[in-house]
Amino acid sequence: MRERIWAQLPLLLPWLLLPPPLWGGPPDGQCPEREPEPGPLQPFDLLYASGVAAYYSGDYEVAVRDLEAALRSHRRLREIRARCARHCAARRPLVPPGAGPGAELPFFRALLERARCYRSCQSQRLGGPASRHRASEDVRSDFQRRVPYNYLQRAYIKLNQLEKAVEAAHTFFMANPEHMEMQQNIKNYRTMAGVEDLQLVDRDAKPHLESYSEGVKHYEADDFELAIKYFEQALREYFNEDTECRALCEGPQRFEEYEYLGYKAGLYEAIADHYVQVLVCQHECVRELATRPGRLSPIENFLPLHYDYLQFAYYRVGEYVKALECAKAYLLLHPDDEDVRDNVDYYESLLDDSTDPASIQAREDLAMFVKHHNLESELIKSAAEGLGFSYTEPNYWIQYGGRQAENQVPSGVNVEGTEVHGLSTRKKSSPKIDRDLREGGPLLYENITFVYNSEQLNGTQRVLLDNVLSEEQCRELHSVASGIMLVGDGYRGKTSPHTPNEKFEGATVLKALKFGYEGRVPLKSARLFYDISEKARKIVESYFMLNSTLYFSYTHMVCRTALSGQQDRRNDLSHPIHADNCLLDPEANECWKEPPAYTFRDYSALLYMNDDFEGGEFIFTEMDAKTVTASIKPKCGRMISFSSGGENPHGVKAVTKGQRCAVALWFTLDPLYRELERIQADEVIAILDQEQQGKHKPNINPKDEL
C-alpha cells in the first residue's frame, strides 16, 4: 500500500514544485495590510452569535457592534490565512525527492517545515491558536450568503442610521437577489435618509467584478479607451484574487465528497490525501471567482468575457495586434466560437504587411493561466485513477450571460468592411418540461371549487382550488399542529431560516401519526393530516392529467409566526423567491437544474389551514424574481398547485401579524425518490386499519355458520 500511495506523489510533484503563479498576485510584503486591532483576533462565529442574540433581545447598539466586529474578524482571518500561505510558500520551497532509499525525506522535511511555518504564522498574527477560529458549516454558510448584513440593516433602521442601513441592505441584496422586495426596501431607506442620489456601496464586492462592471458601462457608452482601462484593471484584479483563493486552499481541507482513502494510516497516505484535496480546492477557484456570493453555481464565468469585450474594444481604437491577442486568448477557452474565429481572420487581414499573423499569439497572461489549469486537471484525473475516487471535470467556462444583447459585445465582424454584424444572441431558452403539458382533468371530490387555471394565473401548469378542506377540518388540523410542531423542524433546526422576523415550526406526517399512536394528540386528527395529503396528491395527479403515478417526495405541515416588535417598515419576504427543483438565477433569467436543488421534484402543492393573520400572500413571479404575475391570499381549504420547475418561481410575502399555517406537499414522478417517511406512514396506516378491522370484526358462533 505504501508503494501505491507513494506512486501517486510523483504525479503531484509537477504541481507541488511549481513557483507561485506568475499571472497575478503581488509578492509577499508588497500587499498593504490592514492595521490589526489590539489583542488577539476574536473568533467571528462567537461575535456573530453575540450580535444575533443582542438583535433578538432588542439591544440594537450591541447587535451592530458585535455584527460589525464579526464581519471585520471574518475578513481579517481570511487576510491572515492568505498572507501566511504566501509567506510560507516563498520561505519554505519544496524540494524534489531524489533516487534511492530515503531520498524522499528532504521532500517530507520541507513539507513539514512549511506546515510548521503556516501554523506559527497564523498563531502569531491571530494572537492565539488557529483552532479557535474554526466555525461550524452553518455559520460559514451564513457569512457566504451575507446573512449578517440582513441583521445589520434592520438594526441600523432601529437606530435611525439610515445611510448605513442602505449600505448593509445593498450588500445583502447583491448576494441574495431572490429577495424580491429588498430592492424596494433599499429605495425606501434612501428616500427616508434623503440620499436618493447616493452611490450604492457593496461592502463585500469582489474588486475584479466592480472593475468589470465599470468596463461594461464605458463599453456600452462607446467610450472604448476607458473600457479598456477598466477591463485591463479587472484582469489584474481577477488574477490577484485567483492567487489569494489558491493560497487559502492551504491548510486543513474539508472535502467529504473526496474521502476516497477511508483511512489515515501513515505519512504517505496523509500527504497524498491532503495535497490532492488542496489541488482540487485550487482548481475550483475558477468557479469561486465566477460565483455570486452565496450561490453554488456560477452565474457566468467572467474571465472569457473580459477578453471578449477587450478584443473588440481594441479593434475599435485601432490596436489590431492587441485585438488579435485577446481574440486568440478567448479561443483558448471557447475554441469553437465561430463568431470570434471570424474576428481573428478579420483582425489578421488588418495587420501591416511586415507583421506575420502567425507570430501574434494569445495573451500571455491567459495562456499561462490555461496551461496551469490544464496541468491541474490532468493531475487530478491521474490521482483519481490511482487513488480510487471519482472525479469529473466541470465545465468551468460557461458560455452564457454577457454576450446576449444587440450591439453590446462583438460577435462577428464583416470581412468586407468595418460594419459590425448582428449578434448571435445565444439566449438560453425558457425552461421546458419534458412531458406533455395538460390540465383540466376531473377534481374527483364533491364540493371542491375550481377558481383559476394556468392562463388566469398568468403562467404554466398552475391551478387554484377552494374547499379542498372543510372549516371543521381546518380547525382540527390547526389544533393538532400546536401539539406536534417543533421550532425549526424541517429547516435543520433553524428557528428563522428565511427571515429573522418570523419563527418557523414544522412537522412531518410520520411524526403526527407517531404522536397520535402515543396518545399525545388525537389519533383521528393525526390520521386527518395523512388523509388530506393523499387527497391533494390524487387531485394534482388527476387535474394535470398525468399518465403515470405521482409519488410523495416530502410532506410537511408548517406554520410561520410573525415575531412581535420586528414588523415596523418590514419589506423582506417570509420565503424568498425560488423554484422547487432548480436553482433560480434571476440575472441570467435561468434556473439551473442541478444539486443542491431537489431536481427530482415535479409538482408542488400548498393546502392552507387558516386566514386569521396579516400578510403571507403566496406570489408567483417572472424569472427575474421581481415581477409578480399572481398573488394569492391563503384561506381555509384553499389549495394552490403547480409544476416545480423554473417556469413557476414563487415565494411568500411577509407574515406581519399572527400565524400562517399550511400543509406543503412536493411530488415526484420517479419512484426512486419516494419519501421514505411517507412509506413508513403508509405502513403505520395499514397496521391501524388492521387493528380497527379487528375491533369491529363480528363475533360469529361457528354453529351459526352451519
C-alpha positions in Angstrom: 0.0 0.0 0.0 2.9 2.4 0.8 4.2 1.9 -2.7 0.8 2.5 -4.3 0.3 5.8 -2.4 3.9 7.0 -2.9 3.5 6.2 -6.6 0.9 9.0 -6.8 3.2 11.6 -5.3 5.4 12.0 -8.4 2.2 12.8 -10.2 1.6 15.7 -7.9 5.2 16.9 -7.9 5.0 19.0 -11.2 2.2 21.0 -9.4 3.7 21.0 -5.9 7.0 22.3 -7.1 5.6 25.0 -9.3 6.5 28.5 -8.3 3.6 30.8 -7.3 1.5 31.7 -10.3 3.1 34.5 -12.4 -0.2 35.8 -13.9 -1.1 37.8 -10.8 -0.7 38.4 -7.1 1.8 40.7 -5.5 4.8 39.2 -3.8 4.6 38.9 -0.1 5.2 42.2 1.6 4.0 44.4 -1.2 0.3 44.0 -0.4 -0.9 46.6 2.1 -2.1 45.0 5.3 -4.9 46.3 7.4 -4.0 47.7 10.8 -4.8 44.9 13.2 -7.0 45.6 16.2 -5.2 45.3 19.6 -5.2 42.0 21.3 -5.9 38.5 19.9 -8.4 38.3 17.0 -11.8 37.4 18.3 -13.5 34.4 16.7 -16.0 35.7 14.2 -18.6 32.9 15.0 -18.8 33.9 18.7 -19.1 37.6 17.8 -21.8 36.7 15.3 -23.7 34.6 17.8 -23.5 37.5 20.3 -24.7 40.0 17.7 -27.7 37.9 16.7 -28.6 37.3 20.4 -28.5 41.1 21.0 -30.6 41.7 18.0 -33.4 39.4 19.2 -33.2 40.9 22.7 -33.7 44.4 21.2 -30.2 45.7 22.2 -29.5 47.1 18.7 -26.4 49.0 19.6 -24.7 45.9 20.9 -26.1 44.0 17.9 -24.4 46.5 15.5 -21.2 46.5 17.5 -20.8 42.7 17.5 -22.1 42.0 14.0 -19.7 44.6 12.6 -16.9 43.1 14.7 -17.8 39.7 13.4 -17.5 40.9 9.8 -14.2 42.5 10.5 -12.9 39.4 12.2 -14.0 37.2 9.3 -12.3 39.5 6.8 -9.1 39.7 8.9 -9.0 35.9 9.3 -9.1 35.5 5.5 -6.3 38.0 5.0 -4.1 36.4 7.6 -4.6 32.9 6.1 -3.8 34.1 2.6 -0.8 36.1 3.7 0.6 33.3 5.8 0.2 30.8 2.9 2.0 33.1 0.5 4.7 33.8 3.1 5.4 30.2 3.9 5.3 29.0 0.3 8.0 31.6 -0.5 10.1 31.0 2.6 9.8 27.2 2.6 10.1 26.0 -1.0 9.6 22.3 -1.7 12.5 20.2 -3.0 12.0 17.3 -5.4 13.0 13.9 -3.9 16.0 12.1 -5.4 16.5 8.4 -6.1 17.3 5.6 -3.7 16.3 4.7 -0.2 15.3 7.6 2.0 15.6 10.0 -0.9 12.1 11.4 -0.3 12.9 12.5 3.3 14.1 16.0 2.3 10.8 16.5 0.4 8.9 15.4 3.5 11.0 17.7 5.7 10.2 20.6 3.5 6.5 19.8 3.7 6.6 19.7 7.5 8.6 22.9 7.7 6.1 24.7 5.5 3.2 23.3 7.7 5.0 24.5 10.8 5.7 27.9 9.3 2.0 28.2 8.4 0.8 27.2 11.8 3.3 29.5 13.5 2.5 32.4 11.2 -1.2 32.1 11.9 -0.8 31.8 15.7 1.4 34.9 15.8 -0.9 37.0 13.7 -4.1 35.8 15.2 -2.7 36.1 18.8 -3.6 32.5 19.6 -4.2 29.1 18.1 -5.9 28.9 14.8 -8.3 26.3 16.1 -10.2 29.0 17.9 -11.4 30.2 14.5 -12.9 27.0 13.2 -16.6 27.8 12.7 -19.5 25.5 12.0 -20.7 24.8 8.5 -23.9 26.8 9.2 -22.0 29.9 10.3 -19.7 29.7 7.3 -22.7 29.4 5.1 -24.3 32.4 6.7 -21.2 34.5 6.0 -21.0 33.2 2.4 -24.6 34.3 1.9 -24.0 37.6 3.7 -26.7 36.9 6.3 -25.1 39.2 8.9 -25.9 42.2 6.7 -29.6 41.3 6.8 -29.5 41.6 10.6 -27.4 44.8 10.3 -29.8 46.6 8.0 -32.7 46.0 10.4 -30.6 47.0 13.4 -29.4 50.2 11.7 -33.0 51.1 11.0 -33.9 50.7 14.6 -31.0 53.1 15.5 -32.2 55.5 12.8 -28.9 55.2 10.9 -30.5 55.1 7.5 -27.4 55.5 5.3 -25.7 52.6 7.0 -28.9 50.6 6.6 -28.9 51.3 2.9 -25.3 50.1 2.7 -26.0 46.9 4.6 -29.2 46.2 2.7 -27.5 46.7 -0.7 -24.6 44.4 0.3 -27.0 41.7 1.4 -29.1 42.2 -1.8 -26.1 41.7 -4.1 -25.8 38.2 -2.8 -29.5 37.5 -2.4 -31.3 39.0 -5.4 -34.1 36.5 -4.8 -35.3 38.8 -2.1 -37.8 40.4 -4.4 -38.7 43.4 -2.2 -35.2 44.2 -1.0 -34.7 46.5 -3.9 -37.8 48.5 -2.9 -36.6 48.3 0.7 -33.3 50.0 -0.3 -35.2 52.6 -2.3 -37.3 53.4 0.7 -34.3 53.6 3.0 -32.6 56.0 0.7 -35.7 58.2 0.3 -36.1 58.3 4.1 -32.5 59.3 4.5 -32.7 61.9 1.8 -29.9 60.2 -0.2 -31.6 59.2 -3.4 -28.5 60.0 -5.4 -26.1 58.3 -3.0 -23.9 55.7 -4.8 -24.8 52.3 -3.5 -21.9 50.5 -1.9 -21.4 46.8 -1.9 -19.1 46.3 1.2 -18.0 42.8 0.2 -17.7 43.4 -3.6 -15.0 41.5 -5.4 -12.7 44.1 -7.0 -12.5 42.4 -10.4 -16.3 42.3 -10.7 -16.5 46.0 -9.8 -13.9 46.9 -12.4 -15.6 44.6 -14.9 -18.9 46.3 -14.4 -17.3 49.7 -14.9 -15.7 48.5 -18.1 -19.1 47.3 -19.4 -20.7 50.7 -18.7 -18.0 52.5 -20.7 -18.1 49.9 -23.4 -21.9 50.4 -23.8 -21.3 54.2 -23.9 -18.8 53.7 -26.8 -16.0 55.0 -24.6 -13.6 52.3 -25.6 -10.4 53.9 -24.1 -11.9 53.9 -20.7 -13.5 50.5 -21.2 -10.0 49.1 -22.0 -8.6 50.7 -18.9 -11.2 49.1 -16.6 -11.2 45.7 -18.3 -7.4 45.5 -18.0 -7.6 46.5 -14.4 -10.3 43.8 -13.8 -8.0 41.2 -15.3 -5.2 42.1 -12.9 -7.6 42.0 -10.0 -9.0 38.7 -11.2 -5.6 37.1 -11.2 -4.7 38.6 -7.9 -8.0 37.2 -6.5 -7.1 33.8 -8.0 -3.7 33.8 -6.3 -5.4 34.6 -2.9 -8.0 31.9 -3.4 -5.3 29.4 -4.1 -3.4 30.4 -1.0 -6.5 30.0 1.1 -6.7 26.3 0.0 -3.5 25.6 2.0 -4.2 24.1 5.5 -6.9 21.7 6.6 -9.4 20.6 4.0 -13.0 19.5 4.4 -13.9 17.7 1.2 -16.2 14.9 2.4 -17.1 14.0 -1.2 -13.4 13.2 -1.9 -12.9 10.8 1.1 -11.5 8.2 -1.2 -8.9 6.6 1.1 -11.1 5.6 4.0 -8.1 5.6 6.3 -5.2 7.8 7.5 -2.6 5.1 8.3 0.6 7.0 7.7 2.7 9.8 6.3 2.4 8.8 2.7 -1.4 8.4 2.8 -1.8 11.7 4.7 0.3 13.7 2.2 -1.3 12.2 -0.9 -4.8 12.7 0.6 -4.1 16.3 1.7 -2.4 17.5 -1.4 -5.0 16.1 -3.8 -7.7 17.9 -1.8 -5.6 21.1 -1.9 -5.2 20.7 -5.6 -9.0 20.2 -6.1 -9.6 23.2 -4.0 -7.3 25.4 -6.0 -8.7 24.1 -9.3 -12.2 25.1 -8.1 -11.0 28.7 -7.6 -12.2 29.4 -11.1 -15.7 28.6 -10.0 -15.3 30.6 -6.8 -14.4 33.8 -8.6 -17.2 33.4 -11.1 -19.9 32.7 -8.5 -22.2 35.3 -6.9 -21.7 35.2 -3.1 -24.0 32.7 -1.5 -24.6 30.8 -4.8 -23.3 27.3 -5.5 -23.3 27.6 -9.3 -21.6 30.3 -11.5 -23.8 32.9 -12.9 -21.3 33.3 -15.8 -17.6 33.0 -15.9 -16.2 36.5 -16.2 -12.7 35.5 -17.4 -13.6 34.7 -21.0 -15.9 37.7 -21.2 -13.1 40.0 -20.3 -11.2 39.0 -23.4 -14.4 39.0 -25.5 -15.0 42.7 -24.6 -11.3 43.6 -24.9 -10.8 42.1 -28.4 -13.5 44.4 -29.9 -12.6 47.4 -27.8 -9.0 47.2 -29.0 -10.3 46.8 -32.5 -12.4 50.0 -32.2 -9.4 52.1 -31.1 -7.3 50.7 -33.9 -5.0 48.5 -31.9 -5.3 45.4 -34.1 -2.4 43.4 -32.7 -3.9 43.6 -29.2 -7.4 42.8 -30.6 -5.9 39.7 -32.2 -4.1 38.7 -29.0 -7.4 39.0 -27.0 -9.4 37.2 -29.6 -7.0 34.3 -29.6 -7.0 34.3 -25.8 -10.7 34.0 -25.8 -10.5 31.0 -28.2 -8.3 29.2 -25.6 -11.5 28.9 -23.5 -14.1 28.7 -26.3 -12.2 27.2 -29.3 -15.5 26.5 -31.2 -16.8 30.1 -31.1 -17.4 30.7 -34.8 -18.0 34.5 -34.3 -14.7 35.1 -32.7 -12.9 32.9 -35.2 -14.3 35.1 -37.9 -13.0 38.1 -35.9 -9.5 36.5 -35.8 -9.4 36.2 -39.6 -10.6 39.8 -40.0 -8.1 41.2 -37.5 -5.2 39.3 -39.2 -6.3 41.0 -42.5 -5.8 44.4 -40.9 -2.2 43.9 -39.9 0.7 45.6 -41.6 2.4 43.6 -44.3 5.5 43.5 -42.2 3.7 41.6 -39.4 3.3 37.8 -39.7 -0.1 36.9 -38.3 1.2 33.6 -37.0 3.6 35.5 -34.7 0.7 37.0 -32.8 -0.2 34.6 -30.1 -2.9 34.6 -27.4 -2.3 36.9 -24.5 0.4 35.6 -22.3 -1.5 36.1 -19.0 -4.3 33.8 -20.1 -2.1 31.4 -21.9 -0.1 30.7 -18.7 -3.3 30.5 -16.7 -4.9 28.0 -19.0 -1.7 25.9 -19.2 -1.5 25.8 -15.4 -5.3 25.0 -15.2 -4.9 22.1 -17.7 -2.0 20.7 -15.8 -4.1 20.7 -12.6 -6.9 18.9 -14.4 -4.6 16.2 -15.6 -3.0 15.7 -12.2 -6.4 15.4 -10.5 -7.6 12.9 -13.1 -4.4 10.9 -12.6 -4.6 11.0 -8.9 -8.3 10.0 -9.1 -7.4 6.9 -11.1 -4.6 5.9 -8.8 -6.3 6.6 -5.5 -9.6 5.2 -6.5 -12.0 8.2 -6.2 -14.4 9.6 -8.8 -13.7 13.0 -10.4 -15.5 14.6 -13.3 -14.0 17.8 -14.8 -16.7 20.6 -14.6 -17.4 22.9 -17.4 -15.7 26.0 -15.9 -16.0 28.3 -18.9 -19.8 28.6 -19.0 -20.9 30.3 -22.2 -23.9 32.3 -21.3 -24.7 35.8 -20.0 -23.0 38.9 -21.1 -22.9 38.2 -24.9 -26.7 38.5 -25.4 -27.8 41.9 -26.3 -27.6 43.5 -29.7 -24.6 45.8 -30.3 -23.1 45.3 -26.8 -20.4 42.6 -27.3 -18.7 41.7 -30.6 -20.0 38.6 -32.2 -18.9 38.8 -35.9 -17.1 41.3 -38.0 -17.8 41.9 -41.7 -14.6 41.0 -43.5 -15.8 43.1 -46.4 -15.7 46.3 -44.4 -15.8 47.6 -40.9 -19.5 47.2 -40.2 -20.4 45.1 -37.2 -22.8 42.2 -38.0 -25.8 41.5 -35.9 -25.0 39.5 -32.8 -25.6 35.8 -32.2 -27.7 36.2 -29.0 -27.2 32.7 -27.6 -30.0 33.3 -25.1 -31.0 30.4 -23.0 -34.4 29.0 -23.9 -37.1 29.2 -21.3 -37.3 26.2 -19.0 -39.0 23.3 -20.7 -40.9 20.4 -19.1 -40.1 17.1 -20.6 -43.7 15.9 -20.6 -47.0 16.9 -22.2 -48.5 20.0 -20.7 -52.1 19.2 -19.9 -54.6 20.3 -17.4 -58.3 20.4 -16.7 -58.8 16.9 -15.6 -61.6 16.0 -13.1 -61.2 17.2 -9.4 -62.5 13.8 -8.1 -64.2 15.1 -5.0 -67.5 16.8 -4.4 -67.7 20.4 -3.1 -64.2 21.3 -4.4 -64.5 24.6 -6.2 -62.3 25.5 -9.2 -61.0 29.1 -9.0 -58.2 29.8 -11.6 -56.3 27.8 -14.2 -52.8 28.5 -15.6 -53.9 31.2 -18.0 -55.9 33.0 -15.4 -52.8 32.8 -13.1 -50.6 34.2 -15.9 -48.3 31.1 -16.0 -47.8 27.5 -16.9 -49.2 24.4 -15.1 -50.9 26.3 -12.3 -54.3 25.8 -10.6 -56.1 27.3 -7.7 -58.9 25.4 -5.9 -61.1 26.1 -2.9 -63.0 23.9 -0.4 -60.4 21.1 -0.5 -60.9 21.2 3.3 -63.9 22.0 5.3 -64.0 24.5 8.1 -64.1 21.8 10.6 -61.1 20.0 9.1 -59.2 23.3 9.1 -59.9 23.8 12.8 -58.9 20.2 13.6 -55.6 20.4 11.6 -54.8 23.8 13.2 -55.4 22.4 16.6 -53.2 19.3 16.1 -50.5 21.5 14.6 -49.9 23.1 18.0 -49.4 19.7 19.6 -46.9 18.2 17.1 -44.8 21.1 15.7 -41.3 21.8 16.7 -39.4 25.1 16.1 -37.1 24.8 13.1 -38.4 21.3 12.2 -37.7 20.7 8.5 -35.2 23.6 8.5 -32.2 21.9 10.1 -33.4 23.2 13.4 -33.2 26.8 12.4 -35.8 29.0 14.1 -35.9 31.6 11.4 -34.3 30.0 8.2 -35.7 32.6 5.7 -36.1 35.8 7.7 -35.2 36.9 11.2 -38.6 38.4 11.6 -40.6 35.2 11.8 -40.5 31.9 13.7 -40.8 28.7 11.7 -42.3 25.5 13.0 -43.0 22.2 11.2 -43.9 18.5 11.5 -43.9 15.6 9.1 -46.8 13.2 8.6 -44.9 10.3 10.2 -44.3 12.4 13.3 -48.0 13.2 13.5 -49.0 9.6 13.4 -46.4 8.7 16.0 -47.8 11.3 18.3 -51.3 10.1 17.6 -50.4 6.5 18.3 -48.8 7.5 21.6 -51.9 9.5 22.6 -50.1 12.8 22.7 -52.6 14.2 20.1 -55.9 12.7 18.9 -55.2 9.8 16.6 -58.1 10.9 14.4 -56.5 14.3 13.9 -53.2 12.8 13.1 -54.9 10.5 10.6 -56.6 13.5 9.0 -53.2 15.0 8.2 -52.3 11.8 6.3 -55.7 11.6 4.6 -55.9 15.2 3.3 -52.3 15.0 1.9 -53.3 11.8 0.0 -56.4 13.7 -1.2 -54.3 16.5 -2.5 -52.0 14.1 -4.3 -54.9 12.5 -6.2 -56.3 15.9 -7.2 -53.0 17.0 -8.6 -52.5 13.8 -10.5 -55.9 14.0 -11.9 -56.2 17.7 -12.7 -52.8 17.8 -14.6 -53.8 14.6 -16.4 -50.6 12.8 -15.6 -50.2 9.5 -17.3 -48.0 8.0 -14.6 -48.3 7.7 -10.8 -47.4 10.8 -8.7 -45.5 9.9 -5.6 -44.8 12.0 -2.4 -41.3 13.3 -2.2 -41.9 15.3 1.0 -44.9 16.1 3.2 -44.6 18.9 5.7 -47.0 20.9 7.9 -45.5 24.3 8.5 -46.5 27.4 10.5 -44.9 30.9 10.2 -45.4 33.3 13.1 -44.7 37.0 13.0 -42.4 38.0 15.8 -43.7 40.9 17.8 -41.6 44.1 17.8 -40.0 43.3 14.5 -42.6 44.3 11.9 -42.1 48.0 11.6 -41.4 49.1 8.0 -40.7 45.5 7.1 -40.1 44.8 3.4 -38.5 41.3 3.3 -40.2 38.1 2.4 -41.4 35.3 4.6 -39.9 32.9 2.0 -37.7 34.4 -0.8 -38.5 33.8 -4.4 -37.3 30.4 -5.6 -38.2 27.4 -7.7 -38.7 23.9 -6.2 -36.5 21.8 -8.4 -33.8 24.1 -9.7 -31.5 27.0 -8.6 -33.2 30.2 -9.7 -30.8 32.7 -11.3 -32.8 36.0 -11.8 -30.0 37.9 -13.6 -29.4 35.2 -16.2 -33.1 34.5 -16.4 -32.4 30.9 -15.9 -33.0 28.1 -13.4 -30.2 25.6 -13.1 -31.5 22.1 -12.6 -28.6 20.8 -10.5 -27.8 19.9 -6.9 -28.4 21.1 -4.2 -31.8 21.7 -5.8 -34.3 18.9 -5.4 -34.1 18.2 -9.1 -36.4 15.1 -8.8 -39.5 17.2 -7.7 -42.1 17.5 -10.4 -45.2 19.1 -8.8 -45.9 21.1 -5.7 -49.0 22.0 -3.7 -49.9 24.1 -0.7 -53.0 23.5 1.3 -53.9 26.3 3.6 -55.5 25.9 7.0 -56.3 29.5 8.1 -56.6 33.2 7.2 -56.6 34.9 10.6 -53.2 36.6 10.1 -51.9 39.6 8.2 -49.6 39.4 5.1 -48.4 36.0 4.0 -49.7 36.1 0.4 -48.4 33.5 -1.9 -46.9 35.0 -5.1 -45.7 33.8 -8.5 -43.1 36.0 -10.3 -41.3 36.1 -13.6 -37.8 34.6 -13.6 -36.4 38.0 -12.6 -37.8 37.3 -9.1 -39.3 40.8 -9.0 -42.2 41.0 -11.4 -45.3 39.5 -9.6 -47.6 37.6 -12.0 -50.1 36.4 -9.5 -50.9 36.9 -5.8 -53.0 34.5 -3.7 -54.4 35.2 -0.3 -54.5 32.0 1.8 -57.7 30.9 3.5 -59.1 27.7 5.0 -59.4 24.9 2.4 -57.7 26.8 -0.4 -55.0 24.9 -2.4 -52.5 26.1 -5.0 -50.7 23.6 -7.1 -48.1 24.0 -9.9 -45.2 22.3 -11.6 -42.0 22.5 -9.7 -39.6 23.9 -12.3 -38.2 27.3 -13.3 -41.5 28.1 -15.1 -43.0 28.7 -11.7 -40.8 31.0 -9.4 -42.7 31.7 -6.2 -42.4 32.9 -2.7 -44.3 34.1 0.3 -44.8 37.8 1.4 -44.0 38.7 5.0 -46.3 37.5 7.7 -46.7 40.7 9.7 -49.2 39.6 12.3 -50.4 36.3 13.6 -49.6 32.7 12.5 -50.0 31.3 9.0 -50.3 27.5 8.7 -50.3 25.2 5.7 -49.6 21.7 4.5 -46.7 21.8 2.0 -46.5 18.9 -0.5 -43.9 18.1 -3.1 -44.4 15.2 -5.6 -42.2 13.3 -7.9 -42.9 11.1 -10.9 -39.8 9.0 -10.2 -40.5 6.2 -7.7 -36.8 6.1 -6.7 -37.3 9.4 -4.9 -40.4 8.5 -2.9 -40.5 10.0 0.6 -39.2 7.4 3.0 -41.2 8.7 5.9 -44.3 8.5 3.7 -43.7 4.8 3.0 -43.3 4.3 6.8 -46.5 6.3 7.3 -48.3 4.0 4.8 -47.2 1.0 6.9 -48.5 2.7 10.1 -51.8 3.4 8.5 -52.1 -0.3 7.3 -51.4 -1.5 10.8 -54.0 0.9 12.3 -56.6 -0.2 9.7 -55.9 -3.9 10.6 -56.4 -3.1 14.3 -59.6 -1.2 13.5 -60.9 -4.1 11.5 -60.1 -6.5 14.3 -62.0 -4.5 16.8 -65.2 -4.4 14.7 -65.0 -8.0 13.4 -68.4 -9.7 14.0 -68.3 -12.3 16.8 -70.0 -15.2 14.9 -70.7 -18.5 16.5 -69.3 -21.3 14.4 -72.6 -23.2 14.8 -74.4 -20.2 13.2 -72.3 -20.6 10.1 -73.6 -24.2 9.6 
